[in-house]
Amino acid sequence: MPSSTSRRSVRAALVALIGVVVLAVGAACTTTVVGQASYANGIKKTAPQSNLEIKGSDGGKIDKLVANSLSDIFAYWKGKFEKDFGKKWKPISGGIYSYTPDQSEKIPCIGSAKSGADNAYYCPSGDLIAYDRDFLKKLADQYGDFIVPLILAHEYGHAIQDEIGDTGNKSIVVETQADCYAGVFVNAATKGTPHFSVTTKDLDSVLAGYLLFRDEPGGSASQAGSHGSGFDRVSAFQEGYVDGTQACLKNFNDKRTFTETPYTSPNDAANKGNAPYSSIGGIGTDEFNLYFDEVLSKKNKKWNEIKSKQFDGNSASCDGKKQKQLIFLCTSDDTVYYAGTDLAKKAYENFGDYAVVQLMGIEYADAALNVLGNKAKGKDRLTKQICLTGTYAGDAFRRTAEGQATLAGNTLSAGDLDEAVAVLLGIGSSNVVLDTHEMTAFDRINAFRKGVLSSINTGPDIDSCLK
């Protein structure tokens, strides 16, 4: 997405969202795409159509949706610009352009319409926004209409940067700051704008959109044109959504830590960062036993080793009682039980090895809360569990970046944090995988983000999760 010529394919995210369906319902592998009827809606059906001019428009649904989106985005920032930035708001002077790749007419700032396929962009030199309407239609059909204002809110983030000045020289800083500004607008859309009324469930689809536009794992944050890992982009969006405009202004510069990193070795790249499936259960068990033993010993708490055991089928027992979830901690025998075929194998195949580690970590974190004597229940407890897994991931990332191994002798691979984000999204809203306590994927990922960022630079900070 964004500056002037960069493009993003929809294929990688399609695979990820297929995985979301698999984990949410516990079904067999499928190629069904989530239907737009219930996905990323957030559109006010009775709102009057905006009269914003779209140059090159065919008068169709997408151009109308774009007009409504930008009309709301412009109105929101017009009302906030002077207060948030100390400058008077100026409308985009170069206009809004709709095009298709097969048209003969040239498009601004790029030239050939074909070279602008599968793209939407802000052009600083022309102070304009342009988009391939076929591309936006494809995305809206697959992921829901609200992905269109999401994309345009990001593009307008670049217009804001052009007006007030970028905060860094790295492409990844510019792109993720625009993600942050998009988060600010989406927060406003949850409260209601003239054309949109976004629900908490819609936010889960918004995050799926950011996984869609991530860079492929194995790149580098210092590369020209880098947009960020899935974690980087989701984190930036949530930062704007939760903390507002000032966070976008102050927290994005060339000193910011990003998680987009190259693979650690040629073998790591060949395996796309994945260890063999047969080894994942042991890796998760070793990692979390050693991690929680270390962090809890600093609080003068004794950690007793927690075993793990894979089971067949879609149910297992704890203390003689059959359990409903596909992964759970059984305190009577200090064991984390998890379904092999119905959970771990699917998470591994659809997302990667760290998805399995992340799911295991949630249950090991439950045991850690028991050791700490923490009495939190329901959603509050799950929030703390996921946050604690984030502190482990942040520390593992720090160690890997410094050339160290984790306590269990492993390293974090490129894309591992993206896999954690994807599986937290993929759990869905049902209680099939674990008891979600009606916690949205947005809140789950936000808890993970909090834990990661608290520990990524200075080491484990579990206190940040216990407040």
C-alpha positions in Angstrom: 0.0 0.0 0.0 1.2 3.5 0.0 3.7 6.0 -1.1 3.3 6.0 -4.8 4.0 2.7 -6.6 4.2 -0.1 -3.9 1.6 -2.9 -4.2 0.4 -5.8 -2.0 -1.0 -9.1 -3.1 -4.1 -10.5 -1.5 -3.0 -14.2 -1.7 -1.0 -14.5 1.5 -3.8 -13.1 3.7 -6.4 -15.3 2.1 -4.5 -18.4 3.4 -4.3 -16.8 6.8 -8.0 -16.1 6.9 -8.8 -19.7 5.8 -6.9 -20.6 8.9 -9.1 -18.3 11.0 -12.1 -20.3 9.9 -10.4 -23.6 10.6 -9.5 -22.7 14.2 -12.7 -21.0 15.0 -15.0 -23.9 14.1 -12.6 -26.8 14.4 -13.4 -28.0 11.0 -11.3 -29.8 8.4 -9.1 -27.9 6.0 -11.2 -25.8 3.6 -10.8 -23.2 0.9 -14.0 -21.3 1.7 -13.5 -17.6 2.0 -15.3 -15.8 4.8 -18.4 -14.2 3.5 -18.7 -10.5 3.5 -22.2 -10.5 5.0 -20.9 -10.9 8.5 -17.3 -9.7 8.0 -16.0 -6.2 8.6 -19.4 -4.6 8.1 -19.6 -1.3 10.0 -21.5 0.5 7.2 -24.5 2.7 7.9 -26.9 1.5 5.3 -29.2 4.5 5.4 -26.6 7.3 5.4 -26.9 9.7 2.4 -24.3 9.3 -0.3 -21.4 11.7 -0.2 -21.0 14.2 -3.1 -17.2 14.1 -2.9 -15.9 14.1 -6.5 -14.1 11.0 -7.7 -12.2 11.6 -10.9 -12.5 8.7 -13.4 -15.4 7.1 -11.4 -17.7 4.6 -13.0 -20.4 5.5 -10.5 -20.3 2.0 -9.0 -20.4 0.7 -5.4 -16.6 1.0 -4.8 -16.3 4.6 -5.9 -19.4 5.5 -3.8 -17.8 3.7 -0.8 -14.5 5.5 -1.4 -16.4 8.9 -1.5 -18.2 8.1 1.7 -14.9 6.9 3.4 -12.9 9.9 2.4 -15.7 12.3 3.2 -15.7 11.0 6.8 -12.0 10.8 7.1 -11.6 14.4 5.9 -14.4 15.7 8.2 -12.8 13.9 11.2 -9.4 15.3 10.7 -10.7 18.8 9.8 -12.2 18.9 13.2 -9.1 17.6 14.9 -6.2 18.9 12.9 -5.5 22.2 14.6 -6.0 20.8 18.1 -3.8 17.7 17.5 -1.2 19.2 15.2 -1.3 22.9 15.8 -1.9 23.6 12.1 -4.9 24.6 10.1 -6.4 21.8 8.1 -6.0 21.9 4.4 -8.0 19.8 2.0 -6.2 17.6 -0.5 -5.6 19.9 -3.5 -5.0 17.3 -6.2 -8.2 15.3 -6.1 -9.2 11.7 -5.8 -8.7 9.3 -8.7 -10.3 6.0 -9.5 -8.8 3.8 -12.2 -8.6 0.2 -13.5 -5.4 -1.4 -14.7 -6.8 -2.1 -18.2 -7.6 1.5 -19.0 -5.7 3.4 -21.6 -5.7 6.7 -19.8 -2.7 7.4 -17.7 -2.9 7.8 -13.9 -1.3 10.6 -11.9 2.2 10.2 -10.5 2.6 6.7 -12.0 1.7 6.9 -15.7 0.6 3.5 -17.0 -2.5 2.3 -15.2 -1.3 -1.3 -15.5 1.7 -0.4 -13.3 -0.8 0.8 -10.7 -2.6 -2.5 -10.5 -3.5 -3.8 -7.0 -2.6 -0.5 -5.4 -3.9 2.5 -3.6 -1.6 5.4 -2.9 -1.1 9.0 -1.8 1.1 11.0 -4.1 2.9 13.8 -2.2 4.0 15.7 -5.4 0.4 15.9 -6.6 -1.3 16.0 -3.2 -3.8 13.4 -4.3 -5.1 9.9 -3.5 -5.6 7.3 -6.2 -6.7 3.7 -6.2 -7.3 0.6 -8.4 -11.1 0.2 -7.9 -10.9 -3.5 -9.1 -8.4 -4.1 -6.3 -10.6 -2.5 -3.7 -13.6 -4.5 -5.0 -11.7 -7.7 -4.7 -10.7 -6.9 -1.1 -14.2 -5.8 -0.2 -15.8 -8.9 -1.6 -13.4 -11.1 0.4 -12.9 -9.2 3.6 -15.9 -6.9 3.9 -16.6 -3.3 3.0 -14.9 -1.7 5.9 -11.5 -2.7 4.6 -11.9 0.2 2.1 -12.1 3.0 4.7 -9.2 1.2 6.5 -7.0 1.5 3.5 -8.0 5.1 2.8 -7.4 6.1 6.4 -3.9 4.8 6.0 -3.4 6.7 2.8 -4.7 9.9 4.4 -2.1 9.3 7.1 0.5 9.9 4.4 -1.2 13.2 3.6 -1.0 14.2 7.2 2.7 13.4 7.1 3.2 15.5 4.0 1.5 18.4 5.9 3.3 18.2 9.2 6.5 16.4 8.2 7.6 12.8 8.5 9.2 11.7 11.7 11.9 9.3 10.3 13.9 8.5 7.2 13.1 4.8 7.2 10.2 3.7 5.0 8.9 1.4 7.8 8.6 4.4 10.1 6.6 6.4 7.6 4.3 3.4 6.8 3.6 2.3 10.4 3.0 5.9 11.5 0.3 6.1 8.8 -1.1 2.8 10.3 -1.2 4.6 13.6 -3.2 7.5 12.1 -5.6 5.0 10.6 -6.1 3.6 14.1 -7.0 7.0 15.3 -9.8 7.3 12.7 -11.1 3.8 13.2 -11.5 4.6 16.9 -13.7 7.5 15.8 -15.6 5.1 13.6 -16.5 2.9 16.6 -18.2 5.9 18.1 -19.9 6.7 14.8 -19.1 8.9 11.8 -21.7 10.0 9.2 -21.3 6.8 7.2 -19.8 4.2 9.6 -20.5 2.6 12.9 -17.9 0.0 13.7 -18.4 -2.8 16.3 -15.8 -4.6 18.3 -16.3 -7.6 16.1 -15.5 -5.5 13.0 -12.2 -4.6 14.6 -11.1 -8.2 14.4 -11.6 -8.0 10.6 -9.6 -4.7 10.6 -6.7 -6.6 12.1 -7.0 -9.3 9.5 -6.6 -6.4 7.0 -3.2 -5.5 8.5 -2.0 -9.1 8.3 -3.0 -8.8 4.6 -0.7 -5.9 4.0 2.3 -7.0 6.0 5.7 -7.6 4.3 6.6 -11.2 3.7 8.7 -12.6 6.6 12.4 -12.5 6.1 12.8 -8.9 5.1 14.5 -6.1 7.1 13.2 -3.0 8.7 16.0 -1.1 7.2 15.2 -1.9 3.6 13.9 0.7 1.3 10.2 0.3 0.8 9.7 -1.8 4.0 6.1 -1.5 5.4 6.6 -3.7 8.5 5.8 -7.1 9.8 2.3 -8.1 10.7 3.1 -7.4 14.3 4.6 -4.0 13.5 1.6 -2.9 11.5 -1.0 -4.3 13.9 0.9 -2.8 16.8 1.0 0.6 15.1 -2.7 0.6 14.3 -3.6 -0.4 17.9 -1.3 2.3 19.2 -3.3 4.9 17.4 -6.6 3.3 18.3 -5.8 3.0 22.0 -3.5 6.0 22.7 -4.5 8.6 20.1 -2.9 11.1 17.8 -0.1 12.1 20.2 1.2 8.6 20.3 1.5 8.6 16.5 3.4 11.9 16.7 5.8 11.0 19.4 6.4 7.3 19.1 7.4 6.9 15.5 11.0 7.7 14.5 14.2 6.0 13.4 14.9 4.8 16.9 11.7 2.8 17.2 12.1 -1.0 17.6 10.6 -3.0 14.8 10.2 -6.8 14.6 10.7 -7.2 10.8 14.0 -9.1 10.7 15.8 -11.4 8.2 15.9 -15.2 8.7 18.7 -16.2 11.0 20.3 -18.7 8.6 19.8 -20.2 5.1 18.3 -23.2 6.7 15.9 -21.1 8.6 14.9 -19.3 5.4 14.4 -22.6 3.5 12.1 -23.8 6.3 10.3 -20.4 6.4 11.3 -20.2 10.0 9.5 -23.4 11.0 10.9 -26.2 13.1 9.5 -29.7 12.4 6.0 -30.2 13.7 7.1 -33.2 15.8 9.4 -31.0 17.8 7.0 -28.1 18.6 5.4 -29.6 21.7 8.8 -30.1 23.3 10.0 -26.7 22.3 7.0 -25.0 23.9 7.3 -27.1 27.1 11.0 -26.4 27.5 10.7 -22.7 26.7 7.9 -21.9 29.1 9.1 -24.0 32.0 12.6 -22.3 31.9 11.1 -18.9 31.3 8.6 -18.9 34.1 11.1 -20.6 36.4 13.5 -17.7 35.9 11.0 -14.7 36.1 9.2 -16.2 39.1 12.4 -17.0 41.0 13.1 -13.2 40.9 9.9 -12.8 42.9 10.9 -15.5 45.3 8.3 -17.9 43.9 8.9 -21.5 43.2 7.9 -22.8 39.8 7.1 -26.5 39.5 7.6 -28.1 36.1 4.5 -28.3 34.0 4.3 -31.2 31.6 2.5 -31.2 28.2 0.6 -34.0 26.6 -1.0 -34.2 23.1 -4.3 -36.0 22.8 -6.2 -37.4 19.9 -9.8 -36.4 19.1 -11.5 -33.3 20.2 -11.8 -33.9 24.0 -9.7 -35.0 26.9 -10.2 -35.3 30.7 -8.8 -33.6 33.7 -9.2 -35.2 37.1 -11.7 -37.6 35.6 -13.8 -34.9 34.0 -14.1 -34.5 30.2 -13.0 -31.0 29.1 -14.7 -29.0 26.3 -11.6 -27.1 25.1 -8.9 -28.2 22.7 -6.1 -26.9 25.0 -6.2 -26.5 28.8 -4.2 -26.6 32.0 -5.0 -29.5 34.3 -3.8 -28.5 37.8 -4.4 -31.9 39.3 -1.5 -33.4 37.4 0.4 -30.2 36.4 -0.1 -30.9 32.6 -1.0 -28.8 29.6 -3.2 -30.9 27.4 -3.7 -30.0 23.7 -5.4 -31.6 20.8 -3.0 -32.8 18.1 -5.0 -33.2 14.8 -7.8 -30.9 15.7 -5.7 -28.0 16.9 -1.9 -28.1 16.9 -1.6 -29.6 13.4 -4.0 -27.1 12.0 -2.3 -24.1 13.7 1.1 -25.3 12.5 -0.1 -25.8 8.9 -2.1 -22.6 8.6 0.1 -20.2 10.5 3.4 -21.8 11.5 5.3 -23.3 14.4 5.1 -20.3 16.7 1.3 -20.4 16.6 1.4 -23.7 18.5 4.0 -22.3 21.0 1.7 -19.3 21.5 -1.3 -21.4 22.3 0.7 -23.5 24.8 2.1 -20.4 26.4 -1.4 -19.2 27.3 -1.9 -22.2 29.5 1.6 -22.1 31.0 0.9 -18.5 31.9 -2.2 -19.7 33.7 0.0 -21.9 35.8 2.3 -18.8 36.4 -0.7 -16.8 37.7 -1.5 -19.7 40.1 2.1 -19.6 41.5 1.8 -15.8 41.9 -1.5 -16.3 43.8 -3.3 -14.1 41.3 -7.0 -14.4 41.7 -8.1 -12.8 38.4 -10.9 -14.6 36.7 -12.6 -14.6 33.3 -11.6 -12.0 30.7 -9.2 -10.3 33.1 -7.3 -13.5 33.7 -7.1 -14.3 30.0 -5.8 -10.8 29.4 -3.0 -11.4 31.9 -2.2 -14.8 30.5 -1.8 -13.5 26.9 0.2 -10.5 28.1 2.6 -12.8 29.9 3.1 -14.8 26.7 4.0 -11.4 25.1 6.7 -10.8 27.7 8.2 -14.1 26.8 8.1 -13.3 23.0 9.5 -9.8 23.6 12.4 -11.2 25.6 13.0 -14.0 23.0 13.1 -11.3 20.2 15.6 -9.2 22.2 17.8 -12.2 22.8 17.7 -13.2 19.1 18.5 -9.6 18.0 21.5 -9.6 20.3 22.8 -12.9 19.0 21.8 -14.9 22.0 19.6 -18.0 22.4 16.7 -18.4 24.7 17.1 -20.3 28.0 16.1 -23.4 26.1 18.6 -22.8 23.3 16.3 -21.5 20.6 15.9 -18.3 18.6 12.9 -16.4 17.4 12.5 -16.7 13.6 11.3 -14.1 11.2 7.5 -14.1 11.2 7.1 -15.8 14.6 5.4 -12.8 16.1 3.1 -12.5 13.1 2.1 -16.2 13.7 1.2 -15.3 17.3 -1.0 -12.5 16.1 -2.6 -14.7 13.4 -3.5 -17.5 15.9 -4.8 -15.0 18.4 -7.1 -13.8 15.7 -7.7 -17.4 14.5 -9.1 -18.5 17.9 -12.3 -16.8 16.9 -15.2 -16.0 19.3 -16.2 -19.5 20.2 -14.9 -21.5 23.2 -13.8 -24.5 21.1 -10.0 -23.8 21.4 -10.1 -22.3 24.8 -12.5 -20.3 26.9 -12.4 -16.8 25.4 -14.7 -15.2 28.0 -16.2 -13.2 25.1 -12.8 -11.4 24.6 -12.4 -10.1 21.1 -9.4 -10.9 19.0 -8.6 -7.1 19.0 -8.3 -7.2 22.8 -6.3 -10.5 22.8 -3.8 -9.1 20.3 -3.6 -5.8 22.3 -2.7 -7.8 25.4 0.0 -9.6 23.5 1.3 -6.4 22.1 1.5 -4.9 25.6 3.6 -7.8 26.8 5.9 -7.8 23.9 6.6 -4.1 24.0 7.2 -4.1 27.7 10.0 -6.6 27.3 11.5 -6.2 23.8 14.2 -3.8 24.8 15.0 -4.4 28.5 14.1 -8.0 29.2 11.1 -9.6 30.9 8.6 -7.3 32.6 5.8 -9.4 33.9 4.7 -6.7 36.3 3.3 -4.8 33.4 0.8 -7.6 32.9 -0.2 -8.0 36.5 -1.5 -4.4 37.1 
